[in-house]
Amino acid sequence: MNGPTKEDAEVLLRTAAVVYEDDAAAQTVIAELERRLHEPLRLAIAGMVKAGKSTLLNALLGEQIAPTDAGECTRLVTWYRYSATPTITLHLHTGELRRVPVRRERGRLLIHLGGVPAEDVEWIDVGWPLDGLKSLILIDTPGIASLSEATSERTTRFLTPEESPSSADAVVYLMRHLHASDVKFLEAFRDTAAGVAQTVCAVGVLSRSDEIGSGRIDSLLSAGKVARRYERDGDLASLVLGVVPVAGLVAEGARTLRESEYTAFRELAGLERADRERLLISADRFTGESDTTTLSSAERRSLLSRFGLFGVRLATALIRGGVDSSSELADAMVRQSGLVELRQFVNDQFRTRATTLKLRGVLLALEKLIRDNPRDGVDEVRAGIEKISAAAHTLRELALLADARSEEGLALSAQDAAEAQLIVGGSGTPAHVRLGLPDTADAETMRAQVDAKLAAWRSLAESPLTERAAVGVCRVVIRSLDEISADLAPAVEPASPASEVAAADDSLVGAADVVLPGRPGDGLGESAEQQGDQRKSRLGRKKKEKRFAAFAERHPFH
């Protein structure tokens, strides 16, 4: 899709650097914004205490590098970014950086503060050689509504600061049950990160979904129903783009499955049905003394801590269903856990919009700088911010998706509302997905579909029977279709002067076959009537652009 680019922002930051060339503090801010512009998308993992944030982060990474215990590190904001070699760096409140040793125990990363009090640490930076971190920075945050006010304050200060934009570009918010604190945080993140445009850059995760059905094998089906109900909830629907049920412990265990664990699951799966069901009836029964299996109590406790009772039941059921290797079991458990759906959601809604989401944070911070520290030359910077903002249609798409999920919904018929959500990227951002076509559709088919949909939506927007609120939706949809059309437009190679002359002189070339590389407004080779029609068409487009101008004036970064 067309829109503002990193190059546009780079030019703007260079302009700001010249304006503030004698201000060391401002130069530091601008340098940080330039770094943010070029680094991967920042995705924060947030939620209340014991929601399973670190467990989910480990599942996303496929390694146990985020601490999941109740240690001091879980009370600090921790960044996980790509590094060729493992590193752990403490960023202290004083600005000092302190490296600490990298240690692992049974595959799990251990983070020790080296005697530094947690109160003195602003955040922890973990560099790790994982390909998944090349395009995404994952940020683990302390639990919200913690008994420790200082712990909760760290997350609030990082994700929803009062005087500056959020340090995260998007957030994955975990909840076990919908709580007033969840709604309060998501409202604050929306208002801080996106401002009055009400752009929503959050996805809800119904975490520990396997517990909703008391660990039964159909627990995730029950969790899916709860997630869909939450998506329609009046308090939550306008704050997240969707709710995905995920069994984080199952996902983490599956992505780090050991061969010895697969062997243990095979033994459990091979037990007589009555013996197996008695053993798996509860956590206490599973870990207690038993002569039904050769697995010791310690081994069974380890399986329970790694996968949960639902995970153990799921693994044995999958093996009985035909899974016959550890790799197959891991893949099947990941698919059942809901992790695949979450990763796809993050990719479709956030990673494909990464440039615009990063630009939003950069421009909001730059705008704060010139507002707090005005001086000669900032008008040019402000004009640059407004120019880039006007092109940030991606954020209007996200805002429309949030409106569509709210209690009021879109002011359209059910069929038109569903199509509007599809076109603005509700099911994914590739052109064929937006147009409701299979991935095998060629460019010509997609262009024809775009033209048909543009005609329909323009007709709806211009109808005197269409309500004002619905016209606003139509404008967003039309802009999205226009950008798809521009992306699908065939490249036109300018003809050389020699070829132009040859074509003009060739009497065998029919007039209908002559294609002149004329500029907009050129009337070469056309009758006066044809030129008049073109002028009317251009005037019509200008009138439409004026009608749409009011919507374009809405500042998406505020």
ZIWOBEL-V806191 format. One record per backbone hydrogen bond with DSSP energy under -1.0 kcal/mol. NH is the residue of the N-H (numbers start at 1). CO is the residue of the C=O. If there is no record, write none. Layout:
nh = (NH	NH)
co = (CO	CO)
This chain:
nh = (9	10	11	12	13	14	15	16	17	18	19	20	21	23	27	28	29	30	31	32	33	34	35	36	37	38	39	43	44	45	46	49	51	56	57	58	59	60	61	62	63	65	75	76	78	79	80	81	83	87	89	90	91	92	93	95	98	100	105	108	109	110	116	120	121	122	123	124	125	126	127	128	130	133	134	137	138	139	140	141	144	152	153	154	155	156	157	158	159	160	167	169	170	171	172	173	174	175	183	184	185	186	187	188	189	190	191	192	193	194	196	198	203	204	205	206	207	207	209	211	212	214	215	216	219	222	223	224	225	226	227	228	229	230	231	233	237	239	240	241	244	246	247	248	251	252	253	254	255	257	262	263	264	265	266	267	268	269	270	271	276	277	278	279	280	286	287	288	300	301	302	303	304	305	306	307	308	312	313	314	315	316	317	318	319	320	321	322	323	329	330	331	332	333	334	335	336	337	342	343	344	345	346	347	348	349	350	351	352	354	357	358	359	360	361	362	363	364	365	366	367	368	369	370	371	372	373	378	382	383	384	385	386	387	388	389	390	392	393	397	398	399	400	401	402	403	404	405	406	412	417	418	419	420	421	422	423	424	425	426	434	435	436	437	441	446	447	448	449	450	451	452	453	454	455	456	457	458	459	460	461	462	466	471	472	473	474	475	476	477	478	479	480	481	482	483	484	485	486	487	488	500	501	502	503	504	505	506	509	513	514	518	522	526	531	532	533	534	535	536	537	538	539	540	541	542	543	544	545	546	547	548	552	553	554	558)
co = (5	6	7	8	9	10	11	12	13	14	15	16	18	20	23	24	25	26	27	28	29	30	31	32	33	34	35	137	170	139	172	144	48	52	53	54	55	56	57	58	58	63	72	73	140	124	138	126	128	127	125	98	123	96	120	92	90	88	108	105	64	103	113	117	118	91	91	77	89	79	87	81	128	130	131	41	80	43	78	45	47	148	149	150	151	152	153	154	155	156	158	42	42	201	44	203	46	205	179	180	181	182	183	184	185	186	187	188	189	190	558	195	171	242	173	244	175	205	246	208	209	211	210	213	216	218	219	220	221	222	223	224	225	226	227	230	233	236	236	202	204	206	337	246	247	248	249	250	251	254	258	259	260	261	262	263	264	265	266	268	272	273	274	275	276	282	283	284	296	297	298	299	300	301	302	303	304	308	309	310	311	312	313	314	315	316	317	319	318	325	326	327	328	329	330	331	332	333	338	339	340	341	342	343	344	345	346	346	347	351	353	354	355	356	357	358	359	360	361	362	363	364	365	366	367	368	369	375	378	379	380	381	382	383	384	385	386	389	391	393	394	395	396	397	398	399	400	401	403	410	413	414	415	416	417	418	419	420	422	421	430	431	433	432	438	442	443	444	445	446	447	448	449	450	451	452	453	454	455	456	457	458	463	467	468	469	470	471	472	473	474	475	476	477	478	479	480	481	482	483	484	496	497	498	499	500	501	502	506	510	511	516	519	523	527	528	529	530	531	532	533	534	535	536	537	538	539	540	541	542	543	544	548	549	551	555)
